[in-house]
Amino acid sequence: IEEWASVFATQIKRCGESLQRHSCRPVCHKYGNDGRCRFLFPHEVVESSHFESETNSVVFMCRDPNVNYFNPYILVFCRHNHDIKCILSGKGAKAAMFYISDYITKMDTKTYEMLSLL
């Protein structure tokens, strides 16, 4: 188990660096976002995960402001970039709904198939 944990930790670092690190590109500044990354990088550094009752939000720990929030198991076993967020309600939920709808409607998909994805 100790050897597995060591190999796993090494893989998290390797995959995290190659798959999760953000560097701004022209796509980050589409839609009039000239002065700021539209993906909200860099993130605010947060020492520990916590719940903010004022905003009804879960705030994840962030040690590196240019790395996407990720799940280490998904990262290592699936080896793809992803962005983990806790979306309970409010602006975050609305933004996610619009993002998913925009993403889905780019495909040649039937309406009933799109609705089943929501």
C-alpha positions as semicolon CSV with decimal commas, in nm:
position;residue;x (nm);y (nm);z (nm)
1;I;0,000;0,000;0,000
2;E;0,282;0,244;0,081
3;E;0,440;0,187;-0,260
4;W;0,102;0,240;-0,431
5;A;0,048;0,565;-0,238
6;S;0,390;0,689;-0,343
7;V;0,333;0,604;-0,710
8;F;-0,015;0,759;-0,694
9;A;0,122;1,084;-0,546
10;T;0,383;1,100;-0,822
11;Q;0,114;1,047;-1,087
12;I;-0,102;1,322;-0,937
13;K;0,190;1,564;-0,968
14;R;0,273;1,459;-1,325
15;C;-0,085;1,462;-1,451
16;G;-0,169;1,778;-1,261
17;E;0,118;1,966;-1,417
18;S;0,056;1,843;-1,771
19;L;-0,326;1,838;-1,774
20;Q;-0,457;2,082;-1,516
21;R;-0,221;2,382;-1,541
22;H;-0,381;2,678;-1,718
23;S;-0,196;2,919;-1,941
24;C;-0,396;3,193;-2,111
25;R;-0,448;3,168;-2,485
26;P;-0,655;3,381;-2,726
27;V;-0,969;3,174;-2,644
28;C;-0,945;3,306;-2,286
29;H;-1,014;3,656;-2,406
30;K;-1,309;3,597;-2,641
31;Y;-1,635;3,787;-2,601
32;G;-1,478;4,114;-2,489
33;N;-1,270;3,970;-2,205
34;D;-0,961;4,166;-2,306
35;G;-0,827;4,243;-1,960
36;R;-0,916;3,923;-1,781
37;C;-0,925;3,548;-1,846
38;R;-1,285;3,441;-1,902
39;F;-1,209;3,117;-1,717
40;L;-1,131;3,324;-1,407
41;F;-0,761;3,250;-1,385
42;P;-0,567;3,302;-1,176
43;H;-0,779;3,159;-0,892
44;E;-0,763;3,300;-0,542
45;V;-0,527;3,102;-0,316
46;V;-0,732;2,937;-0,038
47;E;-0,561;2,758;0,252
48;S;-0,839;2,507;0,327
49;S;-1,176;2,405;0,183
50;H;-1,477;2,551;0,363
51;F;-1,844;2,643;0,335
52;E;-1,945;3,009;0,307
53;S;-2,294;3,051;0,447
54;E;-2,327;3,409;0,315
55;T;-2,300;3,293;-0,046
56;N;-2,421;2,934;0,012
57;S;-2,099;2,814;-0,154
58;V;-1,842;2,546;-0,101
59;V;-1,496;2,699;-0,149
60;F;-1,223;2,450;-0,240
61;M;-0,866;2,469;-0,120
62;C;-0,640;2,620;-0,386
63;R;-0,263;2,609;-0,347
64;D;-0,174;2,712;-0,702
65;P;-0,380;2,986;-0,868
66;N;-0,313;2,853;-1,221
67;V;-0,428;2,494;-1,168
68;N;-0,788;2,380;-1,226
69;Y;-0,976;2,233;-0,933
70;F;-0,953;1,856;-0,975
71;N;-1,023;1,518;-0,821
72;P;-0,698;1,320;-0,792
73;Y;-0,865;0,985;-0,871
74;I;-1,039;1,114;-1,184
75;L;-0,715;1,284;-1,289
76;V;-0,489;0,979;-1,254
77;F;-0,727;0,707;-1,368
78;C;-0,891;0,894;-1,659
79;R;-0,593;1,114;-1,750
80;H;-0,786;1,413;-1,879
81;N;-0,830;1,770;-1,771
82;H;-1,142;1,858;-1,576
83;D;-1,271;2,131;-1,348
84;I;-1,451;2,032;-1,028
85;K;-1,697;2,281;-0,884
86;C;-1,972;2,260;-0,625
87;I;-2,277;2,429;-0,779
88;L;-2,564;2,453;-0,534
89;S;-2,765;2,743;-0,672
90;G;-2,747;3,104;-0,779
91;K;-2,506;3,248;-1,035
92;G;-2,290;2,935;-1,048
93;A;-2,584;2,708;-1,129
94;K;-2,715;2,950;-1,391
95;A;-2,371;2,981;-1,552
96;A;-2,335;2,602;-1,560
97;M;-2,679;2,561;-1,714
98;F;-2,596;2,809;-1,992
99;Y;-2,256;2,652;-2,053
100;I;-2,403;2,301;-2,080
101;S;-2,686;2,420;-2,308
102;D;-2,444;2,607;-2,534
103;Y;-2,213;2,307;-2,546
104;I;-2,494;2,064;-2,624
105;T;-2,648;2,279;-2,896
106;K;-2,320;2,286;-3,090
107;M;-2,372;1,918;-3,165
108;D;-2,611;1,769;-3,416
109;T;-2,828;1,626;-3,140
110;K;-3,203;1,571;-3,120
111;T;-3,399;1,778;-2,867
112;Y;-3,506;1,475;-2,660
113;E;-3,141;1,369;-2,635
114;M;-3,038;1,716;-2,516
115;L;-3,309;1,723;-2,250
116;S;-3,203;1,386;-2,112
117;L;-2,851;1,529;-2,059
118;L;-2,983;1,817;-1,849
